Amino acid sequence: MKYIIVVIKPFKLDEVREALGSVGVAGMTVSEVKGFGRQKGQTEIYRGAEYSTNMLPKVKLEIAVSDDLAAKVVETIQQTASTEAIGDGKIFVLDLVEATRIRTGETGDTAL
Amino acid sequence: MNSRVFRRAIALVTTLMAGASASLAMAQEAAQATTAEGSPIAAATVEAAAAVPDPGNNAWMMTATVLVLLMILPGLALFYGGLTRSKNMLSTITQVGGAACLAMLIWVMWGYGTAFGPEGNAFFAWGNYFLSAVTPETTAATFSDEVISEYVFVSFQMTFAAITAALVLGATVERLKFSAAMLFTAIWLTIVYFPIAHMVWAGGGLLFEMGALDFAGGTVVHINAGVSALVLAMFLGKRRGYPAEPMPPHSLTLTLVGAGLLWVGWFGFNAGSELEADGIAGLAMINTFVATAAGALAWMLMERFAGHKGSALGFASGLIAGLVAVTPAAGNSGPFGAIVLGIVASVVAYFAVARIKGRLGYDDALDVFGIHGVAGIVGAIGTGIVYSPALGGPGDAAEYAMGSQITTQIVAVAVAVVWAAVGTVIAALLVRLLTGLRVSEEVEREGLDIGEHGERAYN
């Protein structure tokens, strides 16, 4: 199993969710987060005083999938979340050791 | 009872009693007695008793008075509160409210006597303390033969003292103790505000007799508050972390709500300062619309010219700059003079806030000097220009000499600046001695809401 952590632009969320649904992703966790990468934040100006805010608002998705689905998921996210502009985000893929469904006690792929 | 009959009734009673105060019961009896139209007694007394308040004027002035209260709570409180960090929201609005309430009480105790008392010289008045000589029958003069009820005039002027005291504290938020804010308000009103109000607005006052034009308090309120705020802020020192740490406004939404309420209330301030519901009040009203609109957009344009985006805070700042600038000119300018004044004041205040403040390094937290002081000075001097009938102002074409009027305006500004600065130094020294000025470092870091008031604005 793989655990996929994705950071994308907030307005891309619905598009990505829809695309992932169509490739068979059963669930995901979404959080509103702030951060920066190469984009390095932006400048805000209040009455002429400049403040550089390093952190930009993004959306973080966490998705657990079976090994055979992982490559397809990464490819789908990369294609749907891209605007080809700076700040589109990143995809991280981690090995997932175990998963358990709390209601039934099922483990492994069947728990996903 | 319609207003005309009531006027006649009061006139009759006043005449019959030959100046003695009449009871309300007697007034009602008299009103019933004269209900018949064209009664010879009533007809005779209407002409004889000119000095009776017109209910229309009184009603407008009572409305204007509560409009100015709207400027303080919630207007100024939200405008200032939104500009501070969330940990200081409550302390900011509590200081505004506290200073305004204290000013109201002091006003009826010795403020009205010191500014508009029966005895006096060029700098102060005295007498009539605790409103001892004011009754429902006494009246205050307006700019014509009309009079308004003295209680109405006392209340109207009271709101001016209250908002000016609260305005000053915008420069010192996020670090001034609440006790210091209260003590400063009491001393400052007594030695700075009341004398300047007397000098500018009371017959016999130094600047009044000099012919200085200040329709609704550009000098008394805005220059006075702006300069005092700058001096107090310098006395107090910068906030910890200023200007290295970002201190952006915590809610520009609330700031804009406050700015909108200030604009609404400002009609009471400006159009009310005519003291009558007449054409000049109408002129002050339209000027308060257009100068403000011009100021708001001019500030946003300045931001564009400086290479930034036109911002909501810029909009609100320009709006206040326009309002401040038109205050002395409200009834002393034509609408197009007011528009020019709004634009010029907004542009000058923009430079004061965005450029000069940073270079000089004082921490005028909410730009009280940068906007009220600077736009107030532009407005006060500019009033001498836009008063000219050649520019659409209401000045007398035959008599008006722009050069000498501008000189008078500059002298009035200079007197106000020096008086406010010296008085504020004295008040600040006394407060530092008695309560101390600043909160502790720990309270400042945690925020004054918890440290000074024990509550949070947002939970």
Chai-1 contact restraints between the chains, C-beta under 6 A:
chainA,res_idxA,chainB,res_idxB,connection_type,confidence,min_distance_angstrom,max_distance_angstrom,comment,restraint_id
A,I45,B,H308,contact,1.0,0.0,6.0,A-B,restraint_1
A,Y46,B,P248,contact,1.0,0.0,6.0,A-B,restraint_2
A,Y46,B,L313,contact,1.0,0.0,6.0,A-B,restraint_3
A,R47,B,L313,contact,1.0,0.0,6.0,A-B,restraint_4
A,R47,B,S317,contact,1.0,0.0,6.0,A-B,restraint_5
A,R47,B,V353,contact,1.0,0.0,6.0,A-B,restraint_6
A,G48,B,V353,contact,1.0,0.0,6.0,A-B,restraint_7
A,G48,B,A354,contact,1.0,0.0,6.0,A-B,restraint_8
A,Y51,B,P246,contact,1.0,0.0,6.0,A-B,restraint_9
A,Y51,B,P248,contact,1.0,0.0,6.0,A-B,restraint_10
